[in-house]
């Protein structure tokens, strides 16, 4: 039996559910990272929320979070914000855990 064949008909729905949850977590992480980056850029309120939406949209470019980091780094450079790549990567990884907890708590 190939890896692509499933032995349980419920596997398809479980896979679809798991993918939907991952998508929600990734989107939430991008939003949280966008809000954090907005704070580093001095944005508040509606401006910060709008910036976070831009970061979420940038996350649709490719799998992973490199697209987000490129967008945010370009914005940091344009504004003269001195935030290291290491700090950004540490923060985005930290926010994955926060986003995962939030999404899981919401689905209870």
Buried (B, 14 or more C-beta within 10 A) or exposed (E): EEEEEEEEEEEEEEEEEEEEBEEBBBBBBBBBBBBBBBEBBEBEEEEBBEBBEBBBBBBEEEEEBEBBBEBBBEBBEEEEBEBEEEEBEEBBEBBBEBBBEBBEEEEE
